[in-house]
Amino acid sequence: MKKVTLLIASLSLLVSVSCKDNEEATVVEKETVIVEKEVAPSTEEKDGTSISINKDGVEFSSKEGESKTEVEVKDGSGTVKVEK
């Protein structure tokens, strides 16, 4: 009976020592995750001139600082809008 108890105690000590070695030897590799996001276009209008021509008509706009001019010609009618 003493031999069985001594054998079980020896095995449990051996198992606990071997488990401690595995934890230290374990190498954790970390992965770097790169997330790419699309940047939404700015709603703020930049200074400059733009013109758009399509089958419905012509749109022209010009902006310089606080001054803004827009001209639209569609289906034979036209509108002019000037903001300062």
Secondary structure, DSSP 8 states (H G I E B T S, - for coil): -HHHHHHHHHHHHHHHHHHHHHHHH------------------S--SEEEEEEETTEEEEEEEETTEEEEEEEETTEEEEEEE-
